[in-house]
Amino acid sequence: MPFILIGLIFFALGILGMITWWWFLAEIIKGLITLSLVFFGLLFVVVGSRKLLRGSKASDEEGEG
């Protein structure tokens, strides 16, 4: 029972904070979206270049054998 009460208090405080500081929360979300786009962009470039390198190594090995 105390966990439910504490959880409801935290939930209410969180909602109150989101209402009070909505502009700050929106800026944080915008920044996180931007950072995630940069991170995932670099991740996809690395994964794609590795696949290209593995593909070229496989075709080189087939030509030698």
mmCIF file of the C-alpha atoms, coordinates in Angstrom:
data_MODEL
# 
_entry.id   MODEL 
# 
loop_
_atom_site.group_PDB 
_atom_site.id 
_atom_site.type_symbol 
_atom_site.label_atom_id 
_atom_site.label_alt_id 
_atom_site.label_comp_id 
_atom_site.label_asym_id 
_atom_site.label_entity_id 
_atom_site.label_seq_id 
_atom_site.pdbx_PDB_ins_code 
_atom_site.Cartn_x 
_atom_site.Cartn_y 
_atom_site.Cartn_z 
_atom_site.occupancy 
_atom_site.B_iso_or_equiv 
_atom_site.pdbx_formal_charge 
_atom_site.auth_seq_id 
_atom_site.auth_comp_id 
_atom_site.auth_asym_id 
_atom_site.auth_atom_id 
_atom_site.pdbx_PDB_model_num 
ATOM 1  C CA . MET A 1 1  ? 0.000  0.000   0.000   1.00 0.00 ? 1  MET A CA 1 
ATOM 2  C CA . PRO A 1 2  ? 2.756  2.544   0.753   1.00 0.00 ? 2  PRO A CA 1 
ATOM 3  C CA . PHE A 1 3  ? 4.291  1.922   -2.687  1.00 0.00 ? 3  PHE A CA 1 
ATOM 4  C CA . ILE A 1 4  ? 1.022  2.832   -4.376  1.00 0.00 ? 4  ILE A CA 1 
ATOM 5  C CA . LEU A 1 5  ? 0.737  6.018   -2.324  1.00 0.00 ? 5  LEU A CA 1 
ATOM 6  C CA . ILE A 1 6  ? 4.337  7.026   -3.018  1.00 0.00 ? 6  ILE A CA 1 
ATOM 7  C CA . GLY A 1 7  ? 3.861  6.214   -6.690  1.00 0.00 ? 7  GLY A CA 1 
ATOM 8  C CA . LEU A 1 8  ? 0.754  8.397   -6.908  1.00 0.00 ? 8  LEU A CA 1 
ATOM 9  C CA . ILE A 1 9  ? 2.565  11.277  -5.188  1.00 0.00 ? 9  ILE A CA 1 
ATOM 10 C CA . PHE A 1 10 ? 5.518  11.004  -7.583  1.00 0.00 ? 10 PHE A CA 1 
ATOM 11 C CA . PHE A 1 11 ? 3.141  10.787  -10.542 1.00 0.00 ? 11 PHE A CA 1 
ATOM 12 C CA . ALA A 1 12 ? 1.292  13.926  -9.427  1.00 0.00 ? 12 ALA A CA 1 
ATOM 13 C CA . LEU A 1 13 ? 4.540  15.810  -8.881  1.00 0.00 ? 13 LEU A CA 1 
ATOM 14 C CA . GLY A 1 14 ? 5.770  14.737  -12.303 1.00 0.00 ? 14 GLY A CA 1 
ATOM 15 C CA . ILE A 1 15 ? 2.578  15.925  -14.013 1.00 0.00 ? 15 ILE A CA 1 
ATOM 16 C CA . LEU A 1 16 ? 2.777  19.209  -12.107 1.00 0.00 ? 16 LEU A CA 1 
ATOM 17 C CA . GLY A 1 17 ? 6.391  19.646  -13.179 1.00 0.00 ? 17 GLY A CA 1 
ATOM 18 C CA . MET A 1 18 ? 5.559  18.896  -16.811 1.00 0.00 ? 18 MET A CA 1 
ATOM 19 C CA . ILE A 1 19 ? 2.766  21.472  -16.762 1.00 0.00 ? 19 ILE A CA 1 
ATOM 20 C CA . THR A 1 20 ? 4.919  24.085  -15.046 1.00 0.00 ? 20 THR A CA 1 
ATOM 21 C CA . TRP A 1 21 ? 8.058  23.606  -17.141 1.00 0.00 ? 21 TRP A CA 1 
ATOM 22 C CA . TRP A 1 22 ? 6.581  22.421  -20.467 1.00 0.00 ? 22 TRP A CA 1 
ATOM 23 C CA . TRP A 1 23 ? 8.801  24.786  -22.482 1.00 0.00 ? 23 TRP A CA 1 
ATOM 24 C CA . PHE A 1 24 ? 11.951 23.372  -20.890 1.00 0.00 ? 24 PHE A CA 1 
ATOM 25 C CA . LEU A 1 25 ? 10.758 19.826  -21.514 1.00 0.00 ? 25 LEU A CA 1 
ATOM 26 C CA . ALA A 1 26 ? 10.078 20.667  -25.170 1.00 0.00 ? 26 ALA A CA 1 
ATOM 27 C CA . GLU A 1 27 ? 13.607 22.030  -25.596 1.00 0.00 ? 27 GLU A CA 1 
ATOM 28 C CA . ILE A 1 28 ? 15.122 18.907  -24.065 1.00 0.00 ? 28 ILE A CA 1 
ATOM 29 C CA . ILE A 1 29 ? 13.082 16.692  -26.388 1.00 0.00 ? 29 ILE A CA 1 
ATOM 30 C CA . LYS A 1 30 ? 14.165 18.747  -29.422 1.00 0.00 ? 30 LYS A CA 1 
ATOM 31 C CA . GLY A 1 31 ? 17.802 18.411  -28.370 1.00 0.00 ? 31 GLY A CA 1 
ATOM 32 C CA . LEU A 1 32 ? 17.493 14.670  -27.789 1.00 0.00 ? 32 LEU A CA 1 
ATOM 33 C CA . ILE A 1 33 ? 15.892 14.181  -31.203 1.00 0.00 ? 33 ILE A CA 1 
ATOM 34 C CA . THR A 1 34 ? 18.739 16.079  -32.842 1.00 0.00 ? 34 THR A CA 1 
ATOM 35 C CA . LEU A 1 35 ? 21.406 14.117  -30.986 1.00 0.00 ? 35 LEU A CA 1 
ATOM 36 C CA . SER A 1 36 ? 19.730 10.808  -31.792 1.00 0.00 ? 36 SER A CA 1 
ATOM 37 C CA . LEU A 1 37 ? 19.598 11.702  -35.494 1.00 0.00 ? 37 LEU A CA 1 
ATOM 38 C CA . VAL A 1 38 ? 23.334 12.427  -35.491 1.00 0.00 ? 38 VAL A CA 1 
ATOM 39 C CA . PHE A 1 39 ? 24.129 9.248   -33.541 1.00 0.00 ? 39 PHE A CA 1 
ATOM 40 C CA . PHE A 1 40 ? 21.993 6.942   -35.682 1.00 0.00 ? 40 PHE A CA 1 
ATOM 41 C CA . GLY A 1 41 ? 23.266 8.610   -38.864 1.00 0.00 ? 41 GLY A CA 1 
ATOM 42 C CA . LEU A 1 42 ? 26.846 7.831   -37.893 1.00 0.00 ? 42 LEU A CA 1 
ATOM 43 C CA . LEU A 1 43 ? 25.850 4.326   -36.840 1.00 0.00 ? 43 LEU A CA 1 
ATOM 44 C CA . PHE A 1 44 ? 24.253 3.603   -40.214 1.00 0.00 ? 44 PHE A CA 1 
ATOM 45 C CA . VAL A 1 45 ? 27.287 5.002   -42.064 1.00 0.00 ? 45 VAL A CA 1 
ATOM 46 C CA . VAL A 1 46 ? 29.613 2.716   -40.075 1.00 0.00 ? 46 VAL A CA 1 
ATOM 47 C CA . VAL A 1 47 ? 27.407 -0.354  -40.576 1.00 0.00 ? 47 VAL A CA 1 
ATOM 48 C CA . GLY A 1 48 ? 27.012 0.372   -44.293 1.00 0.00 ? 48 GLY A CA 1 
ATOM 49 C CA . SER A 1 49 ? 30.743 0.856   -44.833 1.00 0.00 ? 49 SER A CA 1 
ATOM 50 C CA . ARG A 1 50 ? 31.503 -2.393  -43.007 1.00 0.00 ? 50 ARG A CA 1 
ATOM 51 C CA . LYS A 1 51 ? 29.046 -4.256  -45.217 1.00 0.00 ? 51 LYS A CA 1 
ATOM 52 C CA . LEU A 1 52 ? 30.665 -2.765  -48.315 1.00 0.00 ? 52 LEU A CA 1 
ATOM 53 C CA . LEU A 1 53 ? 34.126 -3.753  -47.099 1.00 0.00 ? 53 LEU A CA 1 
ATOM 54 C CA . ARG A 1 54 ? 33.017 -7.284  -46.271 1.00 0.00 ? 54 ARG A CA 1 
ATOM 55 C CA . GLY A 1 55 ? 31.370 -7.592  -49.665 1.00 0.00 ? 55 GLY A CA 1 
ATOM 56 C CA . SER A 1 56 ? 34.509 -6.479  -51.473 1.00 0.00 ? 56 SER A CA 1 
ATOM 57 C CA . LYS A 1 57 ? 36.688 -8.859  -49.414 1.00 0.00 ? 57 LYS A CA 1 
ATOM 58 C CA . ALA A 1 58 ? 34.389 -11.772 -50.222 1.00 0.00 ? 58 ALA A CA 1 
ATOM 59 C CA . SER A 1 59 ? 34.509 -11.031 -53.945 1.00 0.00 ? 59 SER A CA 1 
ATOM 60 C CA . ASP A 1 60 ? 38.332 -10.736 -53.795 1.00 0.00 ? 60 ASP A CA 1 
ATOM 61 C CA . GLU A 1 61 ? 38.601 -14.153 -52.114 1.00 0.00 ? 61 GLU A CA 1 
ATOM 62 C CA . GLU A 1 62 ? 36.358 -15.746 -54.765 1.00 0.00 ? 62 GLU A CA 1 
ATOM 63 C CA . GLY A 1 63 ? 38.550 -14.349 -57.540 1.00 0.00 ? 63 GLY A CA 1 
ATOM 64 C CA . GLU A 1 64 ? 41.753 -15.705 -55.986 1.00 0.00 ? 64 GLU A CA 1 
ATOM 65 C CA . GLY A 1 65 ? 40.448 -19.228 -55.336 1.00 0.00 ? 65 GLY A CA 1 
# 
